[in-house]
Amino acid sequence: MRCPFRDTNQQDEIGLRIVREHEDDIIWADEVRAWWNKASQGSLWDVAQTRMAMRFMPEKIFKIVNLHQTNIDGNKSYNNVVVATHFELSEKNTLNDLKNKLKENK
């Protein structure tokens, strides 16, 4: 199991090598587990890359490791999309569906 912040050399002037390594990890992983931090650009990037990979590999699993620390925003947000992805929700689901799923799983 690879842990990007631990296993990726963070010395990269631009960040392109780091991103490529993370993308490779996401592509080859059967399951992606993320420590979700909505304030982190890196977390958001990795989840966006995971969602894109899931478009072509729908069997890929995504899970938030620290789900107990997450909240739902009152309006549309990337944070809500990340939590909805964890629960395998779709565009057909509502904000209330998402809130109920999180409440059931905390």
Secondary structure, DSSP 8 states (H G I E B T S, - for coil): ---HHHHS----SSSHHHHHHHHHHHHH-SEEEE---TT-HHHHHHHHHHHHHHHH-TT-EEEETTGGG----SS--HHHHHHHHHTT--TTS-HHHHHHHHHHT-
